[in-house]
């Protein structure tokens, strides 16, 4: 019996020794694996007073502390980057590996005139935006300045970054419209003023001399033919003076005097004014006005010039036998639609530029005047030909 009891005590001691040396360290390792699997980096293992097991516990606890710090740092960096992207004046578009939009900031949504639901998860090529269409054509690791038909100018960059071991395309978009406009306006205003000054002085001297010579020749005999030629020259000088004064007027647009205006009534009045001119060309002028349209804060006289110039350009584009449609819509805006010749992509980027015209004898002063007045009213506007072949001048207040 003593032998049996001694053997039992020895077995018990061996079991305790085996548990502390083998089972308990394995159990601790298993607990650590469970913590890793559950990504619980805040918990720690307790030492068991065994040299080898305690080394494992110490290494594991040090690893968990490092993982916790790295995870916290990564979370803080991501939070900071999201705040930075959302508050940035630059437009940011991040694509997934499959080429779908995974993240955008509010600046891009305003540029694309779309909601996050329409953009996130979609491909750029499928978005109904001229800016998105231009971004698709931008090669990787390049930058380009893009001028759209709404006269907004963007500096776009196509880059990439590594996330989780995979490259992700990144688009950075900066609107430089105001800076470019200020520089261009300052340049062409200086040129126009210089041209107007020199031409007017020269024309005034020529017309004065011609008038003096014409008065002397009218008293002489057999000078009728020469007098007619002199008269034609004087008329040409007057036309030249009128032509150059129109450019001078373009840079002297008065500041708008704003009042509450009924957009439907203003559009109706301008259409009545242009109706006879359109009928002479065989062009039908139709209107579609949205009822209960709210009043618009604008300068009525300046905006009448805008609408008359748009209708005049549409009629000249059609030539003869066509249709112009004027419509208002909600949210507050209006469109002038014509079925004239299409505007090419190349011409779209040069519209509203001084001295550029799609017409053989055009000056494009009207479009410059339109642009300046609409900018002073803080309107969004665009002029482009759609996929249906119709050209639309769209204004949003």
C-alpha positions in Angstrom: 0.0 0.0 0.0 2.9 2.4 0.8 4.4 1.6 -2.6 1.1 2.3 -4.4 0.6 5.6 -2.4 4.2 6.6 -3.2 3.7 5.9 -6.9 0.5 8.0 -6.8 2.3 10.9 -5.2 5.1 10.7 -7.8 2.5 10.6 -10.6 0.8 13.7 -9.2 4.1 15.5 -8.9 4.9 14.6 -12.5 1.5 15.8 -13.7 2.0 19.1 -11.9 5.5 19.4 -13.2 4.3 18.5 -16.8 1.4 21.0 -16.6 3.6 23.8 -15.4 6.4 23.1 -17.9 4.4 22.1 -21.0 0.6 22.5 -20.7 0.5 26.0 -19.1 2.9 27.6 -21.5 1.0 26.1 -24.4 -2.3 27.4 -22.8 -0.7 30.8 -22.5 0.4 30.7 -26.2 -3.2 29.7 -27.1 -4.7 32.6 -25.2 -2.3 34.9 -26.9 -3.3 33.6 -30.3 -7.0 34.2 -29.4 -6.2 37.8 -28.5 -4.4 38.2 -31.9 -7.3 36.6 -33.7 -9.8 39.0 -32.0 -7.4 41.9 -32.5 -7.5 42.7 -28.8 -4.3 44.6 -28.5 -5.1 46.1 -25.1 -5.0 42.8 -23.1 -1.8 41.3 -21.7 -0.6 37.8 -20.6 0.4 37.2 -17.0 3.8 35.7 -16.2 3.8 32.1 -14.7 7.2 32.1 -13.0 8.7 29.8 -15.6 11.7 31.1 -17.4 10.9 29.9 -20.9 7.2 30.7 -20.6 7.8 34.1 -19.1 10.2 35.0 -22.0 7.4 34.1 -24.4 4.9 36.2 -22.3 7.3 39.1 -22.2 7.9 39.0 -26.0 4.2 38.7 -26.6 3.3 41.6 -24.3 5.9 43.8 -26.0 4.6 42.9 -29.4 1.0 43.6 -28.3 2.1 47.0 -27.0 3.8 47.9 -30.3 0.8 46.7 -32.3 -1.4 48.8 -30.1 0.7 51.9 -30.6 1.0 51.4 -34.4 -2.7 50.8 -34.7 -3.5 53.9 -32.7 -1.0 55.9 -34.7 -2.4 54.6 -38.0 -5.9 55.4 -36.9 -4.9 58.9 -35.9 -3.1 59.4 -39.2 -6.1 58.2 -41.2 -8.4 60.5 -39.2 -6.1 63.4 -39.8 -5.8 62.6 -43.5 -9.6 62.4 -43.9 -10.0 65.7 -42.2 -7.3 67.2 -44.4 -8.8 65.8 -47.6 -12.4 66.9 -46.7 -11.2 70.4 -45.8 -8.8 70.8 -48.7 -9.6 73.4 -51.4 -8.0 70.9 -53.8 -10.3 68.3 -55.3 -9.2 64.8 -54.4 -10.3 61.5 -56.1 -9.0 58.2 -55.0 -9.6 55.1 -57.1 -9.5 51.4 -56.0 -7.5 48.8 -57.7 -10.4 48.1 -60.1 -10.5 51.7 -61.2 -13.7 52.6 -59.2 -13.9 55.7 -57.1 -13.4 54.8 -53.5 -13.1 58.3 -51.9 -13.8 61.9 -52.9 -13.9 65.1 -51.0 -16.7 67.8 -51.1 -14.6 70.0 -53.4 -14.7 67.4 -56.1 -18.4 66.9 -55.7 -19.0 70.6 -56.3 -16.7 70.5 -59.4 -18.5 67.4 -60.8 -21.9 68.8 -59.8 -22.8 65.3 -58.4 -23.6 63.6 -55.1 -21.4 61.1 -53.3 -23.9 58.3 -54.1 -23.5 59.0 -57.8 -19.7 59.0 -57.7 -18.6 56.5 -55.0 -18.2 53.0 -56.5 -18.6 54.2 -60.1 -16.0 54.6 -62.8 -14.9 58.1 -63.9 -15.8 57.2 -67.5 -19.4 56.5 -66.6 -19.9 59.9 -64.8 -21.9 62.5 -66.7 -19.3 65.2 -66.3 -17.0 66.9 -68.9 -14.4 67.2 -66.1 -14.5 63.4 -65.4 -14.2 62.8 -69.2 -11.0 64.9 -69.3 -9.6 63.2 -66.3 -9.9 59.8 -67.9 -7.6 60.9 -70.8 -4.9 62.1 -68.4 -1.9 59.7 -68.4 -0.5 58.5 -65.1 2.2 60.6 -63.3 1.3 63.7 -65.5 -0.3 67.1 -65.0 -2.3 69.2 -67.3 -4.4 72.4 -67.4 -8.0 71.7 -68.6 -10.3 74.5 -69.8 -14.0 73.4 -70.0 -16.9 74.9 -71.9 -18.3 76.4 -68.6 -15.1 78.5 -68.7 -13.8 76.9 -65.5 -10.1 76.1 -65.7 -8.6 73.3 -63.7 -5.0 72.2 -63.0 -5.2 68.4 -62.8 -2.6 65.8 -61.7 -2.8 62.0 -62.0 -0.6 60.4 -59.3 -0.6 57.1 -57.3 0.2 55.9 -53.8 0.7 52.5 -52.1 -1.9 51.3 -49.7 -1.8 47.7 -48.2 0.9 46.8 -50.8 -1.2 47.8 -53.8 -1.0 51.0 -56.0 -4.1 53.2 -56.0 -4.6 56.0 -58.6 -5.1 59.5 -57.2 -6.3 62.7 -58.9 -5.6 66.1 -57.6 -7.7 69.0 -59.1 -7.1 72.7 -58.5 -9.5 75.3 -59.8 -7.4 78.2 -61.2 -10.2 80.0 -63.0 -10.0 83.2 -61.1 -6.2 83.5 -61.2 -6.1 82.9 -65.0 -9.1 85.2 -65.6 -7.5 88.0 -63.7 -4.2 87.6 -65.6 -5.9 87.4 -69.0 -8.2 90.3 -68.2 -5.4 92.5 -67.1 -3.5 91.7 -70.3 -6.2 92.2 -72.8 -7.6 95.3 -71.1 -4.1 96.9 -71.5 -3.9 95.8 -75.1 -7.4 97.0 -75.9 -6.9 100.4 -74.3 -3.7 100.9 -76.2 -5.3 99.9 -79.5 -8.3 102.1 -78.9 -6.1 105.1 -78.1 -3.9 104.8 -81.1 -6.7 103.9 -83.6 -9.0 106.7 -82.4 -6.3 109.3 -82.7 -5.3 108.1 -86.2 -8.9 107.8 -87.4 -9.8 111.2 -86.1 -6.9 112.8 -88.0 -7.7 111.0 -91.2 -11.5 111.7 -91.1 -10.8 115.4 -90.4 -8.4 115.6 -93.4 -10.8 113.7 -95.6 -13.7 116.0 -94.6 -11.6 119.1 -95.5 -10.5 117.7 -98.8 -14.0 116.5 -99.6 -15.4 120.0 -98.9 -12.9 121.5 -101.3 -13.5 119.0 -104.0 -17.3 119.3 -103.9 -16.9 122.9 -105.3 -14.8 121.7 -108.2 -16.2 120.4 -111.4 -16.0 116.7 -112.6 -15.0 115.5 -109.1 -18.1 113.4 -108.4 -16.3 110.1 -108.6 -13.4 111.2 -106.4 -15.9 112.6 -103.9 -17.8 109.3 -103.8 -14.5 107.5 -103.1 -13.7 110.0 -100.3 -17.1 109.6 -98.8 -16.6 105.8 -98.8 -13.3 106.2 -97.1 -14.8 108.4 -94.4 -17.6 105.9 -93.8 -15.1 103.2 -93.4 -13.1 105.2 -90.9 -16.3 105.8 -88.9 -17.0 102.1 -88.9 -13.5 101.3 -87.8 -13.9 103.8 -84.9 -17.2 102.2 -83.9 -15.6 98.7 -84.1 -12.8 99.6 -81.8 -15.0 101.5 -79.4 -17.0 98.2 -78.9 -13.8 96.6 -77.6 -13.3 99.6 -75.2 -16.9 99.2 -73.9 -16.2 95.6 -73.1 -13.8 96.5 -70.3 -16.0 99.3 -69.0 -19.0 97.2 -67.8 -20.7 99.0 -64.9 -21.2 97.4 -61.5 -24.6 95.7 -61.4 -27.4 97.4 -59.6 -29.2 94.5 -58.0 -33.0 94.2 -57.6 -35.5 91.4 -57.3 -36.4 90.4 -60.9 -39.0 88.0 -62.4 -36.8 85.8 -64.6 -39.8 84.5 -66.6 -41.0 88.1 -67.4 -37.5 89.2 -68.3 -37.0 86.2 -70.7 -40.4 86.8 -72.2 -39.6 90.5 -72.9 -36.3 89.6 -74.6 -37.9 86.9 -76.7 -40.5 89.4 -77.9 -37.7 91.8 -78.8 -35.8 89.1 -80.9 -38.9 87.5 -82.4 -39.1 89.6 -85.6 -35.3 89.2 -86.2 -35.8 85.4 -85.9 -38.8 85.3 -88.2 -36.9 87.1 -90.9 -34.5 84.2 -90.9 -37.2 81.6 -90.7 -36.3 80.6 -87.2 -39.0 79.7 -84.7 -38.5 81.1 -81.2 -40.3 79.0 -78.5 -40.5 79.4 -74.8 -41.0 77.0 -71.9 -41.4 78.9 -68.6 -41.6 77.1 -65.2 -44.4 78.4 -63.1 -43.9 79.8 -59.5 -40.2 80.5 -60.2 -38.7 82.5 -57.3 -37.4 86.0 -57.9 -33.8 86.5 -58.9 -31.4 89.1 -57.3 -29.9 90.7 -60.5 -29.4 93.8 -62.6 -32.2 93.5 -65.1 -30.7 95.8 -67.7 -27.4 94.0 -67.7 -29.0 90.6 -67.8 -31.2 91.7 -70.8 -27.9 92.4 -72.7 -26.8 88.8 -71.8 -30.0 87.2 -73.0 -30.3 89.3 -76.2 -26.6 88.5 -77.1 -27.2 84.7 -76.5 -30.3 84.8 -78.7 -28.5 86.8 -81.4 -25.6 84.3 -81.4 -28.0 81.3 -81.6 -29.8 82.9 -84.5 -26.5 83.7 -86.3 -25.3 80.2 -85.7 -28.4 78.6 -87.3 -28.4 81.0 -90.2 -31.8 80.2 -91.7 -34.6 77.7 -91.0 -34.1 76.4 -87.5 -35.4 76.5 -83.9 -34.5 78.3 -80.7 -36.0 77.3 -77.4 -35.8 79.4 -74.2 -36.7 77.6 -71.0 -36.5 78.3 -67.2 -36.2 75.5 -64.6 -35.8 74.7 -61.0 -33.5 74.9 -59.1 -33.3 78.4 -60.4 -31.8 78.7 -63.9 -32.5 79.0 -67.6 -31.4 77.5 -70.9 -31.2 78.7 -74.5 -31.3 75.7 -76.9 -30.7 75.8 -80.6 -30.3 73.3 -83.4 -27.5 75.1 -85.2 -24.1 73.6 -86.1 -22.3 71.7 -83.3 -19.5 73.3 -81.2 -16.3 71.2 -81.5 -14.3 70.1 -78.5 -11.4 72.4 -79.6 -13.7 75.4 -80.0 -15.3 74.7 -76.5 -11.9 75.4 -74.8 -11.5 78.7 -76.6 -15.0 80.1 -76.2 -15.3 83.3 -74.1 -11.7 84.2 -75.1 -11.0 87.6 -76.5 -10.5 87.8 -80.3 -11.6 84.2 -80.9 -14.7 83.5 -83.0 -16.2 80.5 -84.8 -17.7 82.9 -87.4 -15.6 84.0 -90.4 -16.2 87.7 -89.6 -17.0 87.5 -85.9 -15.4 89.3 -83.1 -16.8 87.3 -80.2 -17.3 90.6 -78.2 -20.8 89.3 -77.3 -19.5 86.2 -75.5 -16.9 88.3 -73.6 -19.6 90.7 -72.5 -21.8 87.7 -71.4 -19.0 86.2 -69.4 -18.2 89.4 -67.6 -21.8 90.1 -66.7 -22.5 86.6 -65.5 -19.3 86.5 -63.4 -20.4 89.7 -61.7 -23.7 88.0 -60.9 -21.8 84.9 -59.5 -23.7 82.6 -62.0 -22.5 79.2 -63.2 -22.8 78.9 -67.0 -21.8 76.6 -69.8 -22.0 76.5 -73.6 -21.7 73.1 -75.2 -23.3 70.8 -77.8 -24.8 67.7 -76.3 -25.0 64.1 -77.6 -28.4 64.9 -79.1 -26.8 67.5 -81.4 -28.4 70.5 -79.7 -26.3 73.4 -78.4 -27.3 74.7 -74.9 -26.3 77.9 -73.2 -27.1 77.0 -69.6 -27.2 79.5 -66.7 -27.6 78.6 -63.0 -28.2 81.2 -60.3 
